[in-house]
Amino acid sequence: MSAISRDEVAHLARLARLAVTEDELDRFAGQLDGILQSVARIGEVAADDIPPTSHSVPLTNVLRADEPEPSLGRDAVLAAAPDSAEDRFRVPRILDEEE
């Protein structure tokens, strides 16, 4: 017996607003039935002794530890800037001032 009927496929196609031909209804019913049977077989696997996991292999953090370090001084940062004025970064104006 099929897990999904032709009428159920037609109903799903209407919900998804898909135009499906009569031939496609039969073909999709068979394909979806195969998928549902495969999923059901996976659910039958005896896996009570296997703990649930989110990944098949252990994950490790490849980043360095987040530890505070001294930062660059103001003069060193401003020396690397393309343009500076009055101890600040100088950037082009992008908005006109409205009065």
N, C-alpha and C positions, 0 to 999 in steps of 0.2 A: 504494500500500500504506500502511496506517495505521502510525503510529509506536507507537501504544499500542492494545492489544486490549481487548475487552470483559472478558476474564478478568483482565487486569492491573488494570483499573479495579475489578473486584470484589475482587481481592486487596488493593488499596490501601484500599478502603472497609472491609474487615475489619480491616486494621491500624489504621485510624483509628477503628474501632468506630462506623462510620456505618451506619445502616440505609438501604439504597439499593434502590429498586424496579427491576424489569426494564427499564422505560422509561427510568429515570434512568441505568442502566448504558450504554445505547446513546447517550443524549444526552451524557453526560459523556465517553464515549470519543471522540466527535466533537469536543467542545470541547477536551479535553486534546490531541488530535491537532493541532488548529489552533494551540494554544499552542506545542507542541513544534516544529512547522514554522516558526513565527515566530521562535522562539529560534534555530533552526538557520540561518535566513536572516541573522539579525544576526551570527552567528558567521562567515559567509562574507564579510562586508564587508572590503575591502582596507584595513586600517588599520595596516599595518606602519610607515608614516612618521609616525603619530600617537603621541606619548608617552602612557603611561598617566597618568591624573589622578584625583584624588579629588573634585575640584570642577570645574564647567564654567567658572567665573570665578575670578580670583585673589582670595584672601582677604586682608584687611588687619585688623590689630588696631585696634579703635576705643577701646581703653583707654589711659590715660596711662601713661607709664613708671613703673615701680615703684621710686621713689627714696625713701630715708629722709628724713623731715621731723621737726621737733620736735613732740612730742605735748603735749597739755594737761597742765597741772600738777595735782597732787592736789587743791588747793583749788578749782580751777575745775570739776573733774569732780564733786567732792562737792557743790559749790554747785548743780549741776544735778540732783542725785539727789532723789527724792521724800522720802527719809529717810536720815539718816546719824548715826553715833555712833562716837566714838573713832577718827576718821579711816578709817572703813569704811562701806560701804553697809549700811543696815539693812533687812532683809527679814523678812516674817512667817515664823514657825516653821511648818514643814509636817510635821515628825515630832516625836512626843513622845520625850523622853529616857527610855531604859529603864535601870533601875539593877539 
